[in-house]
Amino acid sequence: MASIDYACETTPEPGKTFDVAPGVRWLRMPLPLALDHVNLWLLADGAHWAAVDTGLATGEIRQHWQTLLGEHSLSQLIVTHLHPDHLGNAGWLQRTTGATLAMTLGEYTSAHLLLAEVGHWAFSATESFFARHGLGDDMLAALRARGSAFKRGVPEIPLSYRRLLDGDVLRIGANEWRVIVGYGHSPEHASLYCAELGVLISGDMMLPRISTNVPVQPHSPDTDALALFLASIARFRELPADTLVLPSHGKPFRGLHARIAQLEQHHAERCAILLNACKTPQTAAELIPILFDRPINDAHQIFFALGEAIAHLNHLEHAGRLVRREEGPITRYVVPD
């Protein structure tokens, strides 16, 4: 299978920028996680700049933004999706700079529901959901102690925004950027493509080294999130194979079509592993050591890993390759007779 080629050997230091295309600057902000950075982007907008994503709401990242704002006046904030490392500083940056916010409706409203902990958007619903899928008491207690990472990472959300729709064309400075909406990773993720520059700001929908997390949430427990994700990345094949991809994690790269094929193969292999394991009934929690090739042993990792395990199991159930058994308070999956 063809490989991908990295466009940049070096990465920008926090608080500094690196030009990756005419009028496109790369920012790399630190994260206090195993995934230790998030990429943000500045797009030239006349005498100002449009920021794509804002970083996690930490004092360190805000200090880096203060340095950047000394040289970059912001006209607008375009947020690809609601996750804290992307939306976290939107409220603060809007108050600080007066920049407007643009997001899709699904991301904007979902963020408000999460922040307000409405119904099954509350973090307590995740605990009950994961218990049903077999997570043990010790790890449930660790999740409870961890609490809502969303509320810590996104302390405020702007009260007004511009709605982005799939196919919208944004004129930013000298260039036009087309909105490409994708699903599966988050409710209504917006990537941006500029044909003139041959650049795709992919957000989390297309990463060069790791597979995007594809979770199932307690407010939509039967969703086939994996099918939504695979259909979304397949749409990127409409773009030229030599498109410069600017991902939210990792380095800018070329080889978009090859990367799509790698991700499709990866998820097909994960599904095959699950089918083999589910010859006898299994909970999603029991399948985590089988699905992942690394130890998953803390609350942060479990949160993502179990949501993704359920997504793969739902996908196989939707395809008729697994059946779900509700055994009292526990859900198990098994290959049908």
C-alpha positions in Angstrom: 0.0 0.0 0.0 1.3 3.5 -0.8 2.7 5.6 2.0 2.3 9.2 3.0 4.9 11.9 2.8 5.4 14.5 5.4 5.6 18.1 4.1 7.6 19.6 7.1 10.5 18.1 9.0 10.3 20.6 11.8 7.5 21.8 14.0 6.8 25.3 15.4 7.5 26.0 19.0 4.5 26.9 21.1 3.7 30.6 20.7 5.4 30.8 17.3 4.2 30.2 13.8 5.4 28.3 10.7 4.2 29.1 7.2 3.0 25.9 5.4 1.3 27.6 2.4 0.8 31.1 1.2 -1.3 32.9 3.8 -1.5 29.7 6.0 0.4 29.5 9.3 0.8 26.5 11.6 0.6 26.8 15.4 1.3 23.9 17.6 0.0 24.1 21.2 0.9 21.7 24.1 -1.6 19.3 25.7 -1.2 17.8 29.1 -2.0 14.3 27.7 -0.3 11.4 26.1 -1.3 13.0 22.8 0.8 16.0 23.7 -0.1 18.6 21.1 -2.8 20.1 19.0 -2.3 21.9 15.7 -4.1 25.2 15.1 -4.0 27.3 11.9 -4.1 31.0 11.0 -5.4 32.1 7.6 -4.5 35.5 6.2 -7.7 37.6 6.1 -6.6 41.0 4.7 -4.9 42.9 7.5 -6.2 40.3 10.0 -6.1 36.5 10.5 -8.8 33.9 10.9 -7.9 31.2 13.5 -9.0 27.6 12.8 -9.4 26.0 16.3 -8.4 27.6 19.6 -6.7 25.0 21.8 -7.5 23.6 25.3 -8.4 26.2 28.0 -5.2 26.1 29.9 -3.1 29.0 31.3 -0.1 27.9 29.3 -2.0 27.9 26.0 -3.5 31.3 26.8 0.0 32.7 27.4 1.1 31.5 24.0 -2.0 33.1 22.5 -1.2 36.4 24.2 2.2 36.3 22.5 0.7 35.5 19.1 -1.9 38.2 19.4 0.9 40.8 19.6 1.5 40.1 15.9 -1.8 38.6 14.7 -5.1 40.5 14.9 -7.9 38.0 14.8 -11.0 38.6 12.6 -12.8 35.3 13.2 -12.6 31.9 14.9 -13.5 28.9 12.9 -13.9 25.8 15.1 -13.8 22.4 13.4 -15.6 20.6 16.3 -16.5 20.7 19.9 -13.7 18.8 21.6 -11.9 20.8 24.2 -8.5 21.0 22.4 -10.4 22.7 19.6 -13.2 24.8 21.2 -11.6 25.4 24.6 -10.4 29.0 24.2 -13.2 30.2 21.9 -15.1 32.2 24.6 -11.9 33.7 26.0 -10.5 34.6 22.5 -13.9 36.2 21.5 -13.9 38.3 24.7 -10.2 39.2 24.2 -10.2 40.0 20.5 -13.8 40.5 19.4 -13.4 37.8 16.8 -16.6 36.2 15.6 -17.2 32.4 15.9 -18.2 30.0 13.1 -19.1 26.3 13.7 -21.7 23.8 12.5 -25.0 23.6 14.3 -24.4 20.1 15.5 -21.1 21.0 17.1 -22.3 24.3 18.6 -25.5 23.0 20.2 -23.9 19.7 21.4 -21.2 21.8 23.1 -23.9 23.7 25.0 -25.6 20.5 26.0 -22.4 19.0 27.3 -21.5 22.2 29.2 -25.0 22.3 30.8 -25.0 18.5 31.3 -28.5 18.2 29.9 -30.1 14.7 30.2 -27.9 12.0 28.7 -25.3 14.6 27.8 -24.4 14.7 31.5 -21.2 12.9 32.5 -23.1 10.8 35.0 -24.9 9.2 32.0 -21.5 8.0 30.7 -20.9 6.1 33.9 -24.2 4.2 33.6 -23.6 3.6 29.9 -20.1 2.1 30.5 -21.4 0.0 33.4 -23.9 -1.6 31.1 -21.1 -2.4 28.7 -19.2 -4.3 31.4 -16.7 -1.7 32.9 -15.7 -2.8 36.4 -16.2 -0.9 39.6 -12.6 0.2 40.0 -12.5 1.9 36.6 -16.0 3.3 37.0 -14.8 4.9 40.3 -11.7 6.3 38.4 -14.0 7.8 35.8 -16.2 9.3 38.5 -13.2 10.9 40.1 -12.0 12.2 36.8 -15.4 13.9 36.1 -16.2 15.9 33.0 -13.0 16.8 31.1 -15.2 18.8 28.8 -16.3 21.3 31.4 -12.6 21.8 32.5 -11.4 22.2 28.9 -14.3 24.4 27.7 -15.2 26.7 30.6 -17.3 29.0 28.4 -18.8 29.0 24.9 -19.7 32.2 22.9 -23.5 32.8 23.0 -23.7 33.6 19.3 -22.1 32.1 16.2 -22.2 31.9 12.4 -23.6 28.5 11.3 -21.5 26.5 8.8 -23.1 24.1 6.4 -21.7 21.4 4.2 -20.6 23.0 0.9 -20.4 26.5 2.3 -17.6 28.6 0.7 -15.8 31.0 3.0 -13.9 33.9 1.4 -11.0 34.5 3.7 -8.5 37.0 2.4 -7.5 36.0 -1.2 -8.7 32.5 -0.9 -12.0 30.5 -0.9 -12.4 27.6 1.6 -15.1 25.0 1.1 -16.7 23.4 4.2 -16.7 19.6 4.2 -18.8 18.2 7.0 -17.9 14.8 8.4 -19.4 12.5 11.0 -18.5 9.7 13.4 -15.7 11.4 15.4 -18.0 14.2 16.6 -21.6 15.4 15.7 -20.9 17.5 12.6 -17.2 18.1 12.1 -16.1 20.8 9.6 -13.0 20.4 7.5 -11.9 23.2 5.1 -10.6 22.7 1.6 -8.9 25.4 -0.6 -8.6 24.3 -4.2 -6.4 27.3 -5.2 -3.8 26.3 -2.5 -4.4 22.5 -2.7 -4.8 22.5 1.0 -7.2 20.5 3.3 -7.5 21.5 6.9 -8.7 18.2 8.0 -9.2 18.7 11.8 -9.5 15.3 13.5 -11.1 13.6 10.5 -7.8 12.7 8.8 -4.7 12.1 10.9 -1.4 10.8 9.6 -0.2 8.4 12.3 -3.1 7.5 14.6 -6.7 6.6 13.8 -9.2 9.2 14.8 -11.3 8.2 17.8 -14.8 7.0 16.7 -17.0 6.8 19.8 -20.5 6.0 20.7 -22.2 8.2 23.3 -24.9 7.5 25.9 -27.3 10.0 24.3 -27.2 8.0 21.0 -26.3 4.4 22.1 -27.2 2.6 18.9 -25.5 4.8 16.4 -23.3 3.2 13.8 -20.6 5.9 14.3 -18.0 3.8 12.4 -20.1 3.7 9.2 -20.6 7.5 9.5 -16.8 8.0 9.9 -15.9 5.7 7.0 -18.4 7.3 4.6 -17.1 10.7 5.6 -13.4 10.0 4.9 -14.3 8.3 1.7 -15.6 11.7 0.5 -12.1 13.0 0.7 -11.2 10.9 -2.3 -12.9 13.6 -4.4 -9.9 15.8 -3.6 -6.6 15.5 -5.5 -4.3 12.8 -4.2 -1.5 15.3 -3.8 -3.5 17.6 -1.5 -1.5 19.0 1.4 -3.4 17.8 4.5 -3.1 19.9 7.6 -4.2 17.6 10.5 -5.0 18.5 14.1 -2.4 16.1 15.4 0.9 15.1 13.7 2.6 16.8 10.9 1.2 18.1 7.6 1.4 15.4 4.9 0.6 14.4 1.3 -0.8 11.1 0.4 -4.5 11.6 1.2 -5.8 8.7 -0.8 -3.2 6.3 0.6 -4.1 7.4 4.2 -7.8 6.8 3.5 -7.0 3.3 2.4 -4.9 2.7 5.5 -7.7 3.8 7.8 -10.2 1.7 6.0 -7.9 -1.4 6.3 -7.3 -0.6 10.0 -10.9 -0.6 10.9 -11.6 -3.7 8.8 -8.9 -5.5 10.7 -10.3 -4.3 14.1 -13.7 -5.7 13.1 -12.2 -9.0 12.1 -10.5 -9.3 15.5 -13.8 -8.6 17.2 -15.7 -11.2 15.2 -13.2 -13.8 16.1 -13.4 -12.9 19.8 -17.2 -12.9 19.8 -17.6 -16.5 19.0 -18.6 -16.5 22.7 -20.5 -13.6 24.2 -18.4 -10.7 25.2 -18.9 -7.2 26.7 -17.3 -4.2 25.1 -15.1 -3.8 28.2 -13.8 -7.4 28.0 -12.8 -6.7 24.4 -10.6 -3.6 25.0 -7.4 -5.7 25.5 -8.2 -7.5 22.3 -9.0 -4.4 20.2 -6.1 -2.3 21.3 -2.4 -3.2 20.9 -1.3 -1.2 24.0 -2.2 -1.1 27.7 -5.4 0.8 28.4 -5.2 1.4 32.1 -6.3 4.8 33.2 -9.6 6.7 33.2 -8.7 9.0 30.3 -7.8 6.2 28.0 -10.7 4.0 29.0 -13.1 6.8 28.2 -12.0 6.8 24.6 -11.2 3.1 24.2 -14.6 1.9 25.4 -16.5 4.3 23.3 -14.6 3.1 20.3 -15.0 -0.5 21.1 -18.8 0.0 21.3 -18.7 1.8 17.9 -17.1 -1.2 16.3 -19.5 -3.6 17.9 -22.5 -1.5 16.8 -21.1 -1.4 13.3 -20.9 -5.2 13.2 -24.4 -5.5 14.7 -25.9 -3.1 12.1 -24.3 -5.3 9.4 -25.9 -8.4 10.9 -22.5 -10.0 11.8 -23.0 -9.7 15.6 -26.1 -9.9 17.7 -26.6 -8.0 21.0 -27.7 -9.8 24.1 -29.1 -7.9 27.1 -28.4 -10.1 30.1 -29.9 -8.3 33.0 -27.9 -5.1 33.5 -25.1 -6.1 31.1 -24.9 -6.0 27.3 -22.9 -8.6 25.4 -22.3 -9.3 21.7 -21.9 -12.6 20.0 -21.6 -14.0 16.5 -25.1 -15.2 15.5 -25.8 -19.0 15.2 
